Amino acid sequence: MTPESNVSKGVSSTSWLGAPIDARALFGPELEALLDTLRELRPADWSRPALPRWTVRDVAAHVLGDIYGRLGHAPSEYGGYERVFAPGESVEEFIHRTNQEWVDLRADDSPASLIDALETAGAELAARFATADLEAPALGVSWAGVDPAPAWLDIAREFTEYWTHRQQIRHALGHATDPEPHALSTVLDTFMRALPHTLRNTPTSAGTQVEVIVEGPAGGSWTATATADGWSLSEPPGAEPTASVRLDSETAWRLCSRGIDPAAALGRARVEGERRLAEAVCEIVSVIY
């Protein structure tokens, strides 16, 4: 049995995901950081490329779409836009298609209207999350292999979305990743909850441990342990892991969000122990990809 098979029993059986994360208080500051960035943009900055197919304006519109999706509504002037699965469409295909449709829908929005809408809707979402029950069943987190997920993971996952998109905007403007350690630490901790799912098809004996260390003020360490039921982040670390992967924080978050590929991350990593396990770790992805 794997941890993923436990999800039918409810969120109480997801202890293998590790200790809960409380990201609720971070949505307000994250929104303010995004708004501050957008308000400082010059007109030409909105057209800068931020992702292979999206400009800064597109990323801002996408963030707004995510927030509206979470709130469960869209403005009436956009025809009550709803996201509906097409026949035979996978979750990944659905998300990529509807994300692009939403961005296209907002193509004529002015920067000022996008900022105003983000401010209003973002504040509403932050207030909603502030009082959420962290242990309630919530949306599934596919990259962690859990559906339904406990609300703490779903909310933390949502925070990583907004933080990551803000970094993409910053990078498009020539700025470095925001080094504020509390937010980045929460992002890294959330991303690493993908480790058990990442390693699920990696054959090894029970008791094998893989350690991931992220260096820097926002870093930390995570130990995934092979058990009879699958890989787990809830087991205490032993004296000597079978493999250890040490990354800097910039490489770690970019790897998990696929800003760099696994081979590039492995090339930057310091690896000890079984290399095949280190290679498996560097396949981690903590976004819909």
N, C-alpha and C positions, 0 to 999 in steps of 0.2 A: 504494500500500500504506500502511496506517495502522499505528501502533505496536501497536494491539490485535491485528492479524493476525500479529504476530510471536510471540504467546504460544505458538502451537503448536510453536515451535522450542525452547521451554524457557525457564527463568528467566534464562539467560545472555544472552538477547536483549532484556532489559528495561532497558538502560542509559538509555533515554529517560526513565526515572523519576527520574533524578538519583542523587546519591551516597547510599549506604546510611545508614540511621538505626539506631542501637543503643539501643533503649529497654529492654533486658532488666533493667538494674539499677533501673529506676524502679518496678517492680511492688510491691516490698516497701514502700517509703515511701508509695506511693499507697494501699495497703491499710491501713497504719497511720493515715493521715490520714482515711480513710473510717471506720474503726472508732472513732477518737477523736471524730469528729463524731456518730456514731450513739450512742455511750455517753453523750454529754452531752444527749441529747434528753429533754425532758419527755414524759409520756404523750400529751398533746394534740398534740405536734409531729409524731408519726407519721402523723396524719391530715391534715396540711397539704397542700394541692394543690401538686404539683411540676411536673406536666405536664398538658395538657388533660384526660386521663382517669385520671391516676395520682397517688396521694398519695406522700408521702415513703416510707411503708412499701412501696408498690408498686414504687417505684424500687429500693429496697434488695433486694426479692425478685427483681426483674429482674436486677440485678447478680449475685446468687447463681446465677440460672439461666444466665447467660452463662458464669460460671466452671464450673459443672457441665458445661455443653455442651463447653467446652474440655477438661475432664478426661475427658469421655466416660463419665460415670456420673451416676446420681441415687440418692438413698437408697432402700433397699428399702421403707421405709414409705410411699413415694409410688408404689408399684406399678411401679417400673422405667420411669417415664415416658420415652417415646421421641418424637422429632420426626420425623414422616414426611410427605412431600409428599402433598397431596390431588390427585386427578386434575385436570389442567389448571391447577394452581396456579402462579403466577409466584413467583420467588424473594422478591420484596417482599411478596406476599400471604402466603406461607409464614412469613416471619419475623415479620410483624405478628401473624398468627394465633397462632403458637406462643408468641410472647412473652406475649400476653394469657392464653393457656391456662396458662402457667407461673405467672404472677402470680395467677391465680384459684386455682390449685392450692395456693398458699401462703397463702391468705387467712386461715386460722386460726392461722398461726404467731405466736408471741409475739415481741415485740422481742428478748428475750433469746436465743431460739432462733435467730432470724435472725442476730444478731451472732455467736453461737458458730459457726454454720455458715459464715458469711463468713470468720471468722478461720481456721478449719481448712482450708477449700477454697482460700481465697485464698493462704495460705502454700504449699500444695501446688502451685498454679499458678505462683506466683512462683519456686519452686525449679525447676520444670520449664523455664520460660522462661530461667532463668539460664544453662543449659548448652546452649541450642538453637543449632543451626548456622544462622547468618543467611543463608547463601546457598542453603540447601536449598529445594526447591519446597514451597509451602504453600498454604493456602486462598486462593482468588481474592479480589480486592478489587474489587468491581464498580464502585465510584465512581472507581477509577483506571483501569478498563478493562483489567485484567490477571487472567488465570486460566490456570494457577496463578500466584500471586504469589511473589516471593522471600520467604523467611521474615522478613527484616528488615522488610518492609512489612506483612506480616500481623501480626507481633508489635507493631509500632508502632501499627497500626490498632486492635489490641485495647487498647493502653494508652489511646488517645484515648477509647475507649468508657467506661472506668472513670473517667477524669478528668472527662469531660463529665457523666456521671451524678452524680458528687460535687458538681459545681458546681450542678446542678439542685436537689440537696438543700440546698445552702448558700443558694441564692436563695430557696427556699421558706421558709427560716428567717429571711430578711431580711438575710443576709450577702452581701457582695460576692464576686466571683470571687476564688479564691485567687491572689494575685499571685506566688507562688513562681516565679521566672523559668525555672529549668531545665525543670520539667515543662511549663509553658506553651509554652516555646520548642519542645520536642519535639512537642507537640500541633500547633502552627502549622506546623512543618516537615512533619509527616505530612499534615496537611490539604491543604497546597499541592501535594502529589503528585497531586492531582486535576486540576491545571491542563491537562495535555495532553489528558486525556479530556474535560474541560469545553469545550475549544476545538476539538475534533475536527471539528465541522461548520461552523467559521467560515472562510469562504473568504478566502484571502489569498495572496500570493506567497511563495515560498521565501526565507528570510532575514528575514522579518518577525519582530520581537521584541516581546513584551509583558512589561513588568516589573511585579511586585507588590511593594510595600514595606510592611511592617508595622512601625509605629513602637513604641518603648518598649524596656525592658530585655529583654523576651522576643522581640523582633521579629527581622526579617531581611529579606532580599530574594531573590526568585526570578524568573528570566527564562525564559519559555517561547519557544522559537524554532520557527517553521514550517520544516519540512524536506520533502524529497521523499517521505519516509515518514510524515509526520505531525508533530505538535507534540512537542517534546523539551525536557526540563529539563537535558540534559547538554551543550548547546552553550554556549560562553563568551559572556558578555554583550558587546554591542557598545557603541560610544560613545554612541549615541542610539537608545533604543527607539522603536518606532513608537507605542506607547502606554505610559503609566505610570499605575498605580493605587496610591494611598497610603492606607492604612487604619490606624486605631489597633487595638491588639491585641484589645480587647474586641469591637469590630465584626467583626474578622476571624474570630475563632473562633466567634462566634455566627452569622455568615453561613454558614460552612462546615457547621455543625451544624444549620442552619435555625432557630436561635433568633430570627433576624430575616430578613426576606425580601430578595431582591436589590435591589428599588427603595429600601428603607430604607438598605441598605449603600451603594448608589451615591450616595444623597443625602448621606451622611457622608464619602464619599471625596473625595480631591483627585485630579483626573484631568488628565493632560496627553496631548496627541497625539490619535489617532483615538478618538473616543468610542464607536463601535460595538464596538471591541475591548474597551474598558473595560466596556461593558455585558455583553459575552460573559463576561468574567472574573467579574463579579459574579453570574453564574448558577452559580458553583461550589457543589457540595454534596459533603461528604466523609463522609456517613453514608448508610445505607439509608433512603430517604425516599419 
